[in-house]
Amino acid sequence: MGRLDGKVALVTGAASGMGRVGAVRFAAEGAAVAAVDLRGCEDTVETIRSAGGRALSLAADVTDGRAVEAAVGEAESTFGALHVLYNNAGVSLADDDRATTTSESTWQTTMDVNVKGVWLCCRAGIPALQRAGGGSIVNVASFVAHLGSATPQLAYATSKGAVLAMTREIAVTHAREGIRANALCPGPVLTPLLAKYLDDEAKRQRRLVHIPMGRFGTAEEMVAGALFLASDESSFMTGQSLLIDGGITAAYTTPE
């Protein structure tokens, strides 16, 4: 028996990184997976199917409300219901910097994908969860929503703080409908999203010195948290922020 047996999950940003790892892991735990990305997720779906799982590749831009509604509708019609929303799609743009230097276009794009995209997925997905009799929403935020950084990504950090507030509001609003909403807050993970900021050893050490565990996390470690939030194991947990960050947010100083 898998931890998501009998469930249907929609995963955004499923072509790479935590989205791909999450889609494959959810399927291995028994879920039928609708894998969503801007240009589809054929490789992810092939990996799932080759292991005997059920999966559907969907191309959708999460900033396009009609496209998101169509993806949710196709997932529901193909698999018969929807029980889990794993809202993972997000961007971190290279020129995202401090308040005085971040461009308006970078700010807007970041908000469109990271905040509006999560809202649109919830707007389209919650009615499907209601039809299923309840379910779980996992919104990917970040540890940077909890603390500031002198290597700034103002738009990204602000967008992830908004995801926390949105998650709490949704959790309280829909709690008595059997719908739970929680935010997953990963620490630094070596996914394509972060790799561009760690392209030399000095940049890597600038961040590693602040991690008590002395290493970066893995997508698999973050997805373990997403799986917990998606499953019935977290049945009395809603409106929360699950930090998986190697101890960063607990630290004042770190071991030498």
BALOBA-1460 file (C-alpha; in Angstrom, 3 decimals):
// residues 256
<rec num="1" residu="m" x="0.000" y="0.000" z="0.000"/>
<rec num="2" residu="g" x="1.395" y="3.349" z="-1.040"/>
<rec num="3" residu="r" x="0.888" y="6.528" z="0.968"/>
<rec num="4" residu="l" x="-1.165" y="8.048" z="-1.869"/>
<rec num="5" residu="d" x="-3.064" y="4.969" z="-3.024"/>
<rec num="6" residu="g" x="-6.356" y="5.869" z="-4.646"/>
<rec num="7" residu="k" x="-5.466" y="9.550" z="-4.954"/>
<rec num="8" residu="v" x="-5.059" y="11.784" z="-7.974"/>
<rec num="9" residu="a" x="-2.408" y="14.505" z="-7.811"/>
<rec num="10" residu="l" x="-1.782" y="17.489" z="-10.041"/>
<rec num="11" residu="v" x="1.853" y="18.628" z="-9.997"/>
<rec num="12" residu="t" x="2.975" y="21.899" z="-11.594"/>
<rec num="13" residu="g" x="6.519" y="22.543" z="-12.757"/>
<rec num="14" residu="a" x="6.792" y="18.785" z="-13.225"/>
<rec num="15" residu="a" x="9.335" y="18.772" z="-16.045"/>
<rec num="16" residu="s" x="12.357" y="19.285" z="-13.788"/>
<rec num="17" residu="g" x="13.632" y="19.783" z="-10.260"/>
<rec num="18" residu="m" x="11.324" y="19.273" z="-7.302"/>
<rec num="19" residu="g" x="8.312" y="19.043" z="-9.593"/>
<rec num="20" residu="r" x="9.685" y="16.121" z="-11.559"/>
<rec num="21" residu="v" x="10.970" y="14.360" z="-8.444"/>
<rec num="22" residu="g" x="7.616" y="14.953" z="-6.756"/>
<rec num="23" residu="a" x="5.582" y="13.634" z="-9.678"/>
<rec num="24" residu="v" x="7.659" y="10.449" z="-9.848"/>
<rec num="25" residu="r" x="7.559" y="9.936" z="-6.071"/>
<rec num="26" residu="f" x="3.820" y="10.570" z="-5.818"/>
<rec num="27" residu="a" x="3.234" y="7.998" z="-8.561"/>
<rec num="28" residu="a" x="5.482" y="5.486" z="-6.797"/>
<rec num="29" residu="e" x="3.310" y="5.987" z="-3.707"/>
<rec num="30" residu="g" x="0.184" y="5.049" z="-5.649"/>
<rec num="31" residu="a" x="-1.155" y="8.350" z="-7.023"/>
<rec num="32" residu="a" x="-2.310" y="8.936" z="-10.557"/>
<rec num="33" residu="v" x="-0.361" y="12.046" z="-11.571"/>
<rec num="34" residu="a" x="-1.273" y="14.903" z="-13.873"/>
<rec num="35" residu="a" x="2.150" y="16.406" z="-14.632"/>
<rec num="36" residu="v" x="1.958" y="20.037" z="-15.734"/>
<rec num="37" residu="d" x="4.627" y="22.260" z="-17.215"/>
<rec num="38" residu="l" x="4.851" y="25.062" z="-19.750"/>
<rec num="39" residu="r" x="5.662" y="22.682" z="-22.604"/>
<rec num="40" residu="g" x="4.385" y="19.467" z="-21.105"/>
<rec num="41" residu="c" x="6.144" y="16.685" z="-19.203"/>
<rec num="42" residu="e" x="6.528" y="13.753" z="-21.579"/>
<rec num="43" residu="d" x="9.845" y="12.627" z="-20.087"/>
<rec num="44" residu="t" x="8.450" y="12.707" z="-16.556"/>
<rec num="45" residu="v" x="5.365" y="10.799" z="-17.631"/>
<rec num="46" residu="e" x="7.436" y="8.201" z="-19.472"/>
<rec num="47" residu="t" x="9.481" y="7.625" z="-16.319"/>
<rec num="48" residu="i" x="6.307" y="7.110" z="-14.300"/>
<rec num="49" residu="r" x="4.692" y="4.810" z="-16.844"/>
<rec num="50" residu="s" x="7.833" y="2.721" z="-17.274"/>
<rec num="51" residu="a" x="7.646" y="1.989" z="-13.544"/>
<rec num="52" residu="g" x="4.012" y="0.909" z="-13.851"/>
<rec num="53" residu="g" x="2.406" y="4.150" z="-12.702"/>
<rec num="54" residu="r" x="-0.400" y="6.219" z="-14.163"/>
<rec num="55" residu="a" x="0.393" y="9.681" z="-15.463"/>
<rec num="56" residu="l" x="-0.773" y="12.364" z="-17.867"/>
<rec num="57" residu="s" x="1.360" y="15.093" z="-19.439"/>
<rec num="58" residu="l" x="-0.272" y="18.523" z="-19.657"/>
<rec num="59" residu="a" x="1.103" y="21.725" z="-21.173"/>
<rec num="60" residu="a" x="-0.084" y="24.853" z="-19.372"/>
<rec num="61" residu="d" x="1.177" y="28.257" z="-18.352"/>
<rec num="62" residu="v" x="0.242" y="28.703" z="-14.680"/>
<rec num="63" residu="t" x="-0.231" y="32.451" z="-15.238"/>
<rec num="64" residu="d" x="-3.036" y="31.737" z="-17.734"/>
<rec num="65" residu="g" x="-6.299" y="31.105" z="-15.883"/>
<rec num="66" residu="r" x="-8.002" y="29.364" z="-18.795"/>
<rec num="67" residu="a" x="-5.043" y="27.070" z="-19.366"/>
<rec num="68" residu="v" x="-4.957" y="26.138" z="-15.686"/>
<rec num="69" residu="e" x="-8.698" y="25.431" z="-15.633"/>
<rec num="70" residu="a" x="-8.310" y="23.247" z="-18.725"/>
<rec num="71" residu="a" x="-5.465" y="21.290" z="-17.113"/>
<rec num="72" residu="v" x="-7.444" y="20.687" z="-13.927"/>
<rec num="73" residu="g" x="-10.463" y="19.671" z="-15.976"/>
<rec num="74" residu="e" x="-8.447" y="17.209" z="-18.049"/>
<rec num="75" residu="a" x="-6.851" y="15.693" z="-14.957"/>
<rec num="76" residu="e" x="-10.261" y="15.250" z="-13.330"/>
<rec num="77" residu="s" x="-11.904" y="13.813" z="-16.429"/>
<rec num="78" residu="t" x="-9.008" y="11.424" z="-17.124"/>
<rec num="79" residu="f" x="-8.606" y="10.052" z="-13.621"/>
<rec num="80" residu="g" x="-12.105" y="10.659" z="-12.227"/>
<rec num="81" residu="a" x="-11.241" y="13.045" z="-9.383"/>
<rec num="82" residu="l" x="-8.575" y="15.306" z="-7.929"/>
<rec num="83" residu="h" x="-7.278" y="14.977" z="-4.371"/>
<rec num="84" residu="v" x="-3.866" y="16.677" z="-4.263"/>
<rec num="85" residu="l" x="-2.564" y="19.979" z="-5.643"/>
<rec num="86" residu="y" x="1.223" y="20.264" z="-5.534"/>
<rec num="87" residu="n" x="1.772" y="23.869" z="-6.629"/>
<rec num="88" residu="n" x="5.478" y="23.759" z="-7.315"/>
<rec num="89" residu="a" x="5.972" y="25.866" z="-10.455"/>
<rec num="90" residu="g" x="8.056" y="28.960" z="-9.826"/>
<rec num="91" residu="v" x="10.792" y="31.212" z="-11.143"/>
<rec num="92" residu="s" x="13.867" y="32.903" z="-9.720"/>
<rec num="93" residu="l" x="15.220" y="35.393" z="-12.234"/>
<rec num="94" residu="a" x="18.910" y="36.150" z="-12.619"/>
<rec num="95" residu="d" x="18.588" y="39.937" z="-12.239"/>
<rec num="96" residu="d" x="16.383" y="39.744" z="-9.145"/>
<rec num="97" residu="d" x="18.286" y="41.890" z="-6.657"/>
<rec num="98" residu="r" x="17.632" y="44.578" z="-4.042"/>
<rec num="99" residu="a" x="14.815" y="47.124" z="-3.859"/>
<rec num="100" residu="t" x="16.809" y="49.801" z="-5.657"/>
<rec num="101" residu="t" x="18.022" y="47.661" z="-8.547"/>
<rec num="102" residu="t" x="15.343" y="45.038" z="-9.319"/>
<rec num="103" residu="s" x="13.586" y="45.890" z="-12.564"/>
<rec num="104" residu="e" x="9.822" y="46.247" z="-12.844"/>
<rec num="105" residu="s" x="9.711" y="43.465" z="-15.431"/>
<rec num="106" residu="t" x="11.543" y="41.052" z="-13.125"/>
<rec num="107" residu="w" x="9.260" y="41.981" z="-10.249"/>
<rec num="108" residu="q" x="6.133" y="41.488" z="-12.362"/>
<rec num="109" residu="t" x="7.204" y="38.194" z="-13.908"/>
<rec num="110" residu="t" x="8.130" y="36.805" z="-10.501"/>
<rec num="111" residu="m" x="4.792" y="37.817" z="-8.997"/>
<rec num="112" residu="d" x="2.875" y="36.505" z="-11.988"/>
<rec num="113" residu="v" x="4.387" y="33.025" z="-11.789"/>
<rec num="114" residu="n" x="5.057" y="32.597" z="-8.075"/>
<rec num="115" residu="v" x="1.949" y="34.264" z="-6.635"/>
<rec num="116" residu="k" x="-0.694" y="34.599" z="-9.338"/>
<rec num="117" residu="g" x="0.189" y="31.123" z="-10.640"/>
<rec num="118" residu="v" x="-0.378" y="29.525" z="-7.238"/>
<rec num="119" residu="w" x="-3.654" y="31.417" z="-6.835"/>
<rec num="120" residu="l" x="-4.915" y="30.376" z="-10.279"/>
<rec num="121" residu="c" x="-4.081" y="26.739" z="-9.565"/>
<rec num="122" residu="c" x="-5.947" y="26.945" z="-6.258"/>
<rec num="123" residu="r" x="-8.872" y="28.771" z="-7.879"/>
<rec num="124" residu="a" x="-9.239" y="26.022" z="-10.471"/>
<rec num="125" residu="g" x="-8.303" y="23.131" z="-8.202"/>
<rec num="126" residu="i" x="-10.329" y="23.798" z="-5.060"/>
<rec num="127" residu="p" x="-13.704" y="23.095" z="-6.742"/>
<rec num="128" residu="a" x="-12.301" y="19.747" z="-7.898"/>
<rec num="129" residu="l" x="-11.135" y="18.964" z="-4.366"/>
<rec num="130" residu="q" x="-14.597" y="19.893" z="-3.127"/>
<rec num="131" residu="r" x="-16.169" y="17.475" z="-5.620"/>
<rec num="132" residu="a" x="-13.815" y="14.764" z="-4.358"/>
<rec num="133" residu="g" x="-14.919" y="15.347" z="-0.770"/>
<rec num="134" residu="g" x="-11.691" y="17.027" z="0.307"/>
<rec num="135" residu="g" x="-7.996" y="16.940" z="-0.334"/>
<rec num="136" residu="s" x="-4.612" y="18.504" z="0.254"/>
<rec num="137" residu="i" x="-2.946" y="21.573" z="-1.242"/>
<rec num="138" residu="v" x="0.838" y="21.844" z="-1.010"/>
<rec num="139" residu="n" x="2.129" y="25.270" z="-2.033"/>
<rec num="140" residu="v" x="5.880" y="25.576" z="-2.463"/>
<rec num="141" residu="a" x="7.221" y="28.667" z="-0.708"/>
<rec num="142" residu="s" x="10.812" y="28.973" z="0.574"/>
<rec num="143" residu="f" x="12.919" y="29.477" z="3.671"/>
<rec num="144" residu="v" x="13.583" y="33.009" z="2.364"/>
<rec num="145" residu="a" x="9.969" y="33.830" z="3.230"/>
<rec num="146" residu="h" x="11.064" y="33.562" z="6.888"/>
<rec num="147" residu="l" x="14.313" y="35.536" z="6.964"/>
<rec num="148" residu="g" x="16.223" y="38.183" z="5.078"/>
<rec num="149" residu="s" x="19.417" y="37.821" z="3.081"/>
<rec num="150" residu="a" x="22.293" y="40.125" z="2.190"/>
<rec num="151" residu="t" x="22.545" y="38.251" z="-1.118"/>
<rec num="152" residu="p" x="19.135" y="39.656" z="-2.059"/>
<rec num="153" residu="q" x="16.403" y="38.290" z="-4.273"/>
<rec num="154" residu="l" x="13.749" y="40.805" z="-3.334"/>
<rec num="155" residu="a" x="11.026" y="39.787" z="-5.775"/>
<rec num="156" residu="y" x="11.493" y="36.079" z="-5.105"/>
<rec num="157" residu="a" x="11.517" y="36.482" z="-1.320"/>
<rec num="158" residu="t" x="8.466" y="38.745" z="-1.437"/>
<rec num="159" residu="s" x="6.586" y="36.316" z="-3.670"/>
<rec num="160" residu="k" x="7.264" y="33.419" z="-1.328"/>
<rec num="161" residu="g" x="6.077" y="35.452" z="1.660"/>
<rec num="162" residu="a" x="2.857" y="36.040" z="-0.258"/>
<rec num="163" residu="v" x="2.514" y="32.285" z="-0.804"/>
<rec num="164" residu="l" x="2.636" y="31.771" z="2.974"/>
<rec num="165" residu="a" x="-0.125" y="34.324" z="3.553"/>
<rec num="166" residu="m" x="-2.236" y="32.884" z="0.745"/>
<rec num="167" residu="t" x="-1.800" y="29.368" z="2.099"/>
<rec num="168" residu="r" x="-2.979" y="30.354" z="5.588"/>
<rec num="169" residu="e" x="-6.036" y="32.136" z="4.194"/>
<rec num="170" residu="i" x="-7.018" y="29.181" z="2.005"/>
<rec num="171" residu="a" x="-6.450" y="26.758" z="4.873"/>
<rec num="172" residu="v" x="-8.789" y="28.601" z="7.223"/>
<rec num="173" residu="t" x="-11.432" y="29.313" z="4.589"/>
<rec num="174" residu="h" x="-11.740" y="25.691" z="3.455"/>
<rec num="175" residu="a" x="-10.861" y="23.759" z="6.613"/>
<rec num="176" residu="r" x="-14.419" y="22.543" z="7.260"/>
<rec num="177" residu="e" x="-14.722" y="21.249" z="3.719"/>
<rec num="178" residu="g" x="-12.028" y="18.653" z="4.341"/>
<rec num="179" residu="i" x="-9.490" y="20.652" z="2.348"/>
<rec num="180" residu="r" x="-6.087" y="21.247" z="3.890"/>
<rec num="181" residu="a" x="-3.485" y="23.744" z="2.663"/>
<rec num="182" residu="n" x="0.120" y="23.873" z="3.800"/>
<rec num="183" residu="a" x="3.281" y="25.527" z="2.536"/>
<rec num="184" residu="l" x="6.503" y="23.633" z="1.935"/>
<rec num="185" residu="c" x="9.543" y="25.849" z="2.611"/>
<rec num="186" residu="p" x="12.718" y="24.315" z="1.206"/>
<rec num="187" residu="g" x="16.169" y="25.524" z="2.122"/>
<rec num="188" residu="p" x="18.913" y="25.767" z="-0.518"/>
<rec num="189" residu="v" x="18.553" y="22.839" z="-2.907"/>
<rec num="190" residu="l" x="20.769" y="22.065" z="-5.881"/>
<rec num="191" residu="t" x="18.038" y="22.250" z="-8.493"/>
<rec num="192" residu="p" x="18.290" y="24.184" z="-11.796"/>
<rec num="193" residu="l" x="16.548" y="27.106" z="-10.054"/>
<rec num="194" residu="l" x="19.424" y="27.575" z="-7.598"/>
<rec num="195" residu="a" x="22.336" y="26.245" z="-9.639"/>
<rec num="196" residu="k" x="22.798" y="29.511" z="-11.550"/>
<rec num="197" residu="y" x="23.578" y="31.272" z="-8.253"/>
<rec num="198" residu="l" x="26.175" y="28.655" z="-7.310"/>
<rec num="199" residu="d" x="28.334" y="28.576" z="-10.426"/>
<rec num="200" residu="d" x="31.603" y="29.121" z="-8.562"/>
<rec num="201" residu="e" x="33.041" y="27.950" z="-5.239"/>
<rec num="202" residu="a" x="32.937" y="31.381" z="-3.586"/>
<rec num="203" residu="k" x="29.192" y="31.638" z="-4.163"/>
<rec num="204" residu="r" x="28.681" y="28.124" z="-2.818"/>
<rec num="205" residu="q" x="30.677" y="28.836" z="0.335"/>
<rec num="206" residu="r" x="28.874" y="32.159" z="0.859"/>
<rec num="207" residu="r" x="25.706" y="30.120" z="1.434"/>
<rec num="208" residu="l" x="27.109" y="26.921" z="2.948"/>
<rec num="209" residu="v" x="28.603" y="28.796" z="5.903"/>
<rec num="210" residu="h" x="25.078" y="29.623" z="7.086"/>
<rec num="211" residu="i" x="23.758" y="26.041" z="6.953"/>
<rec num="212" residu="p" x="24.359" y="24.248" z="10.280"/>
<rec num="213" residu="m" x="24.336" y="20.863" z="8.535"/>
<rec num="214" residu="g" x="27.066" y="22.082" z="6.193"/>
<rec num="215" residu="r" x="25.525" y="20.980" z="2.923"/>
<rec num="216" residu="f" x="22.797" y="21.770" z="0.446"/>
<rec num="217" residu="g" x="19.557" y="19.827" z="0.465"/>
<rec num="218" residu="t" x="18.323" y="17.527" z="-2.266"/>
<rec num="219" residu="a" x="15.090" y="17.574" z="-4.202"/>
<rec num="220" residu="e" x="14.317" y="14.142" z="-2.802"/>
<rec num="221" residu="e" x="14.526" y="15.461" z="0.784"/>
<rec num="222" residu="m" x="12.133" y="18.306" z="-0.026"/>
<rec num="223" residu="v" x="9.696" y="16.008" z="-1.803"/>
<rec num="224" residu="a" x="9.612" y="13.761" z="1.271"/>
<rec num="225" residu="g" x="8.058" y="16.737" z="3.046"/>
<rec num="226" residu="a" x="5.651" y="17.367" z="0.177"/>
<rec num="227" residu="l" x="4.581" y="13.718" z="0.304"/>
<rec num="228" residu="f" x="3.884" y="13.986" z="4.024"/>
<rec num="229" residu="l" x="1.743" y="17.094" z="3.476"/>
<rec num="230" residu="a" x="-0.086" y="15.502" z="0.545"/>
<rec num="231" residu="s" x="-0.844" y="12.275" z="2.386"/>
<rec num="232" residu="d" x="-3.305" y="11.500" z="5.155"/>
<rec num="233" residu="e" x="-0.367" y="11.307" z="7.572"/>
<rec num="234" residu="s" x="-0.740" y="15.081" z="7.990"/>
<rec num="235" residu="s" x="-4.522" y="14.908" z="8.373"/>
<rec num="236" residu="f" x="-4.635" y="17.312" z="11.354"/>
<rec num="237" residu="m" x="-2.214" y="19.820" z="9.840"/>
<rec num="238" residu="t" x="-3.326" y="22.866" z="7.884"/>
<rec num="239" residu="g" x="-2.235" y="26.456" z="7.424"/>
<rec num="240" residu="q" x="1.341" y="25.591" z="8.344"/>
<rec num="241" residu="s" x="4.792" y="26.268" z="6.955"/>
<rec num="242" residu="l" x="7.010" y="23.173" z="6.856"/>
<rec num="243" residu="l" x="10.660" y="24.245" z="6.845"/>
<rec num="244" residu="i" x="13.195" y="21.745" z="5.520"/>
<rec num="245" residu="d" x="16.312" y="23.876" z="5.555"/>
<rec num="246" residu="g" x="19.247" y="22.130" z="7.224"/>
<rec num="247" residu="g" x="18.764" y="24.317" z="10.302"/>
<rec num="248" residu="i" x="19.234" y="27.729" z="8.650"/>
<rec num="249" residu="t" x="16.244" y="29.404" z="10.261"/>
<rec num="250" residu="a" x="17.175" y="27.985" z="13.678"/>
<rec num="251" residu="a" x="20.712" y="29.356" z="13.609"/>
<rec num="252" residu="y" x="22.310" y="32.495" z="14.999"/>
<rec num="253" residu="t" x="25.864" y="31.247" z="14.484"/>
<rec num="254" residu="t" x="26.895" y="27.981" z="12.874"/>
<rec num="255" residu="p" x="29.609" y="25.419" z="13.616"/>
<rec num="256" residu="e" x="33.021" y="26.338" z="12.264"/>
